[in-house]
Amino acid sequence: MGQDGANEPNGLIPVASYARTSEDVRQKDGHGVRHQLRINERTAREHGCRVVQVYTDNSCSASRPRAARPGFDRLVEDLMTGRSADGQAISGVVCVADDRLYRRAEDLTRFFGALTSRPGRIYVDPQGRRDPYSQEGLLEAVRSLEAAVAETQVRSRRLVNWHWARAVEGVPHSGPRPFGWQEDRITLHPAEAPLVEKAVSDRVGGKPVRAIALEWRDLGVTGTRGGRPNPQTVTQIMTAPRVCGYRANKGALLLVPETGEPVLGRWDPIVTPDRWAAVCATFSAGNLYMHRGSGAPRLTGQRAAPRRLASGILRCGATRHDGTTCHGALCAQKGRSKRSPYVYSCRDCGRCSISGPLADEALERLLFSQAPRSKQPTGVVRDRWFAGELDLAEKRRVVSDVLAGCVVRPGVKGLHAWDHSRVQPVWR
């Protein structure tokens, strides 16, 4: 083997094992990566290798640009140094399939560049050993990439067509139960449906939507996800096409191809189409469900921009019961104190949260104090940053140029001092 990859005394080649799944939304127990790691162990034994380090990305996409993959990033870094964090020499990588490692050309380049940064490395999958230095080895990797890209495109088109076909047939939306209907999404809720019907009548009669929301609060009404009614949510409920039985998809009413009439859903309507049109007419276009509802594009055709510096950058570092790391996205939410008016919390496992100002301050420290010299922003950018001349979008672009993401360790209960080391960087 090469300079960093001499065989162990028992003749086995030390390799890193990598596993990734795109989704783990149902069981949320990391079973997918766990099964892949077992296969990797078997593959390594069959081909004279021994797994010395494990890298995983559970519920992480490899096809979306800028998607955080801390495990993959750490693997690339360790391949460049030739050793794992605990000092184990790495002479190759074992994985169940190429598309677990890369589905984009950028990741293929990073992986093969790191793997071949030192001589004597191997790549192993269930089909056998592969020489990553040979032309055939590289061509096979490129063919795998092309197949993965094609599969992603086909799967995306298939999913879009599947949703459209279901919608045209009037099948209810999946996801949380809509307010006004029971869990089957078809039968009217005995308490909520009359509230929606009365709200529509009151609004058409001139009642302010804020007064309707306050009335619902006084009655102890909560949304299907536990939230308290506010004018925006009440507006969305009243102006959703589903209240009159119409089916919408991605911000547009669906029409029967043969007749041009609106598609009727399979659920019981709360009001008539005329009443629905009347209540919609009492709002400006920008407030209607068709412009602001679930899955609908905004009036500008763009999604709402993030309002916090670290939104979409932080990942949960909590350990699940099976020993895997959560890696769920930390989302900005309203805080409960003056010191932390907003926080970033994991909506996946719910076991990791960090003060918003603390996390943003930690990002600044990483950028300007701890980033490798070659990655640090220029002096001009630094001066403009601290002079307040950069807006939020510009700051986020600076962060994304340096950091692929950050993993946040759970805090210690009862410890009130701010600990910036909880935010662990994943450099680009």
N, C-alpha and C positions, 0 to 999 in steps of 0.2 A: 504493500500500500504506500501512499504518499507521505509527505512530511508530517501531517497531523492525523493520519489515518492508519497507523500501523496496527496490525491485528493484535487482539488481546492475547495473553498467554495461552488461552484455550483455543486459539485459532479463529475465533469469531470476530466479525467486523462490527464495530460499534456504530449504530445508526440512530437517527432521530425518527420518531414516529409522529406523523401528523394526521389529524382527523378534523373534518368540518361537516356541519349540517347547515342547510339554508333556513330551516324552520324547526321550531320545537315548541309550538304554540299550544298543543293539546295537553300532552303529559308533562312537559316542562321538567323532565328529569334527566336530560342529557343521554337518553338511551342510544340515540343515533351515533354520537361520537364514541360512546362506550363500546358499541358493537364494532365500529371501524377499528378501534384500538386493539380489540381482541384479534381481529383478522390480521392486523399488522404484525402482532406478536407471532402468529402462526406463520405468516409469510417470511418474517425475518429468520425464524428457526429453519424453515425449509431451504433457505438460500444462504446458510452459513453466517448469519448476522445475529446481533443481539441489540435489543432496544435499550438505549442508555438514557434517553430523554424523551418526554412526551409533550407535544404541542397541540392544543385544541382550540377550535372556534365554534362554539355551539350557537346555532340559530344566527349565523352570519352569512350574508350574501357575498358571493364572489363575483357577481356580474354587475352590481351597481357601482358606478364611479364613487370614489371617496368613502365607500363603506368601510367601517372600522373592523379590522381583523387583527387583534392584538397577538394572537397565537402565531399567525403567519409572519407578522412583522418581527416577532421575537426569534422565530426560526431563521429568517433571513439574516438577522443580526448575528446570531450564534454561528451560522454557517460561514459568515465573513471572518469571524475571529477563530473559527475552528474548534470552539469549545462551548459547552453549555454553561449556564450560570453557576453550576456547582463544580465546574472544572473538568467535566467529562469530555474526552476527545470525541469528535463527530466525524465519521468517515463516509457518511451517506445519509439518505432519507428513504423511508419506507412509507408507502401510502396505498390506499385501496384503489385509487384511480387518479389520473391526471387532473380531472375537473374538480377534485376536492381541493387541489392546490391552486389552480388558476383557471379562470374563465375570461380573462382579459389579457391583451398583449402586454400591458405594462407589468402585470404580475408574473407572466411567463419570463419576461426579461429580467426582472428582479430575482426570481427564484434561480434561474439557470446561471445568472451572473454570480450569485452567492455560492451556489453549489460547486461551480467550476473555478471558484476563486483560488483554490488550492488543488494540487495534483492528487490523483488517486482516488477521487470520490466515486461513489456508485449511487444509482437510483434503483429502488426495488419496488415492484408491485406484484400482485398475484401471478402475473405472466412470467416473471423472472427478473433477473438483473438487467440493467440498461447502462450503457456507457454514455454519460452525458457529454463527453468530449468529442465523440465521433459525429460525423455528418449525419449518419443514419439516426443516431440518438436525438439530435436536434430536429431533424425532419419529422420524426415520430412525435416529438413534443408539439411541433407546429400543427401537425395533422390533428392531434388531440384538441388543440386550441380551436381550430376551425370547426371541428365537430361540436365542441361545447358551445361556441357562438351560435351555430346553426340551431342547435337544440334549444337554446335560450329563446331565440326568435320564434321558433315554431311553438314552443310552449306558451309564449306570451300571446301570440295570435290565437292559439287554441283557447286560452283562458278568456280573452276578450270576447271571442265568438260564443263561448259557453255562457258567459254572463248575459250577453245580448239575447241569446235564444231563450234563456230562462225568463228574462224580463219581458220579452214579447209574449210569452205564454202566461204572463200575469202572476208568476211565482213571487211571493213576498221576498223582500230583502233578507239577507242573513244578518248576523250581528245582534246587538242588543235589542230587546223587545221594544217596539215603538210605543210611545205613550198613547194610551187609548185602546190598546188591544191586549189580549191575553197572550200567554207564552206561545200559543200556536200561530200568532201573528195574523190570525184570520177572524177569530171571534172577538167581538167588542168587550172591553173591560167594563164591568157593571158600574164602577165608580168613576173611572177616568173618562170614558166616552161622553157621559153627560156633561162633564166639566168642559170638554173641548167644544161640544155643541153650543153650550151656553156662552163660552168665550167668543165664538164666531159671531153669534147673534149680538152680544154686547158690543163687539168691536164694530160691526156693521152699523150699529145704532149710535156710534160716536164715542164709546167709552175708551179712555186712554189705555194702551196696552200695559203701562206701568201699574195702573190701578187693578187690572186683571191679575197681573203677577203678584201684587200684594195680597189680593183676595185669596189666591191659591196658597200663599204662604201662611195666611191666617188659618186656613183650613188644614194645615199640616201636610200639604201635598209635597211629594218629592218626585224627582224624575226617576226613570227606570234604572239609572246608574247611581241614584242616591243624592243627586244634587238638588239644591233649592231653586224654585222657579225664579227667573229673572225676565225682564222684557224681551231679551233676544231669544231665549229658549221658547218662551210662549209664542212669539211671532213665528218661529220656525215650525212649531207644532201646528199652528192654525193654518199656515200657508203651504204646508206639505201637500202635494197632489194626492197622497194616499188618503187624506181625510174624506175625499169625495170618490175614492175608488180608482183614481187614475194611477198608472204606473209610469214612473220616470226613471231615467238612467243617465248618470253623468250630467246632470243639469239640464236635461231636455225631456219633454214629454214624449213618450214612445207612441208611435202611430201604427195602426194595423196596415201592413203594406198594401193589402188589396183595396181597402176602403178609405184610408187616410184618417179614420176616426181614432181618438185616443184609446190606447190599450187599457182595458179594465182589469184590475187586479182580482185575485181570487178571494179577497177578504171583504168583510162587511164594511160599507162606507159609514161615516158618521154624519156627513151632510151631503146635500146635492151638489152637482157641479156648478149650478148657478150661485149657490151660497159661497162656495169656495172661490169662485171668480170675484164675487162681491167683496169678500174679506181681503183678497189679494189687492184689490183696487184701493184699499185704504192705506197701503204702505208704498214707500218708494221702491223702485226696482231693486236697489242694492240690499234691501232687508229681506227680500223674499227667499223662501227655501230654495227656489230654483237657482238662485245665485249664491247662496251661502250654506246650503244643506250638505249632508254627508256625501262626499265624492263629487260635488259639483265644483266647477271652476269659478274663480272670483270674476267680478265684472271685468277686470283687466286681463283675464285669461291666465293669470299667474297665481301661484299659491302665496299665502301670507308669509312675509319675511319673518325670520326669527327675531325675537325682541330681546334676547339675552346673548351675551358673548359666547358662552360655552354650550349653548343649545346645539344638540346633534354631535357634539364632540366628546362628551363624557360617556363612559360605559361603566356598568356596575361590576365591581370586583368582589361581590359577596360570593361565598362558597355555598353551593347547594348541598342538600342532604346526601347526594351521591358522590360528593367530592369534586364535582365540576364547577367551574366558575360561571356565574350568571351571564355576564356581558350584555345585559339588557341596557337599552338607552336610558339615560337620566334626563328627565324632562323638567323644564322650569315650571314651578308652581308658586302660588302666593305663600309667603312665610307668615310667621306668627309673632315676630319681634321686630323692634326697630333696628337691631343689629343685623338681622337677616330678613329683610322685607320680602325676599324671594329665596327659594331653595331649589336644588336639582334633586329629584327623587326618581328611583327606579319604579316604573309601572309594571315591570315583569314580575320580579320576586318580591318587591316591596320591602327589602331588607337593607337598602342602602340609600342614604340621603346626605346631602352636604349643603352647607350654607352657600347661597348664590354669590354674595360678595367674596367669601373665602375662595371659592372655586375660580372666580374671575381673577382674583389677585394672584392665585397660584399659577394661572395661565401666563400672566404677565411675567412672573418670576422665571418660569420655564423658558419663555421666549427670549428674555433679555439678559438672564443671568446663568442659566443652566444648559441652554441649547449648545450643541457642538458649534465651534466657531464658524465652520463652513455653512451652518444652517441659520445662524442668527440674522435677524433683520439688519439692514444697513443703518448707519448712524442717522441718515435723513429720516428714515421711517421711525426710528426710535424717538427722535426729537419731535416729530409731528404727532406721534402717539401720545407722549406725555404732555404736549402742549394743548391737547384736546382738539387737534385739527383733523383727526380721522373720524369719520362717522362709523356706526356699528358695522355696516356692510364691509367697509374697507378694513376694519380691525379683524373681522372674521376671515377675510381673504389672507391677511398676513398670518393669522394663526394656522389656517389650512395649508399654507405653503410650507410650514415648518413641522406641524404635527399631523399625524394620521389619525390621532385620537388620544384619549387619556383614560386610564382605568382608575376608578376611585375605590379605595379600600373603605369598608364600613367603619364608621366612627366607634369610639369607645364610650359606652353609656356612662354618664356622670362626669365625663371629661369636657370641660367648657372651653379650654384653651384651643385656639385655632392651630391646626396641624397641617401645614402645607404639603408635607410629605405624603398625605393620603392620596394626592393626585399624581399618579405615575404616568409619565409621558410615553407615547409610542411615536418615535421620530420617523419622519419620512426618509 
